[in-house]
Amino acid sequence: MSSCNGKTITQRAAEGPLAKATLYNALNDGRLKAKKFGRRTIILDSDWSDFLESLPEYTPGRKVA
C-alpha cells in the first residue's frame, strides 16, 4: 500500500479548516510552500505541517461585558 505525500489545493481545502482562497493567499504571500506538476499545485504533507505550525498560538481575548 502506498502512502500519499501531498495533496492538491482542492483536497486540502476540502479537508478544512481553510478555504481555497486562503490557501492561495498563503502561497502568494510565501507563507505556504507547494510544488507544481503540470497545472496542478501540490502541497506536500511536510509543507502543510510546517505552515500550520507557523501560525500564531491562540490567546484568549478580553471578555466583553
Sequence and secondary structure as in RCSB ss.txt:
>XXXX:A:sequence
MSSCNGKTITQRAAEGPLAKATLYNALNDGRLKAKKFGRRTIILDSDWSDFLESLPEYTPGRKVA
>XXXX:A:secstr
     EEEHHHHHHHSSS HHHHHHHHHHTSS  EEETTEEEEEHHHHHHHHHHS          
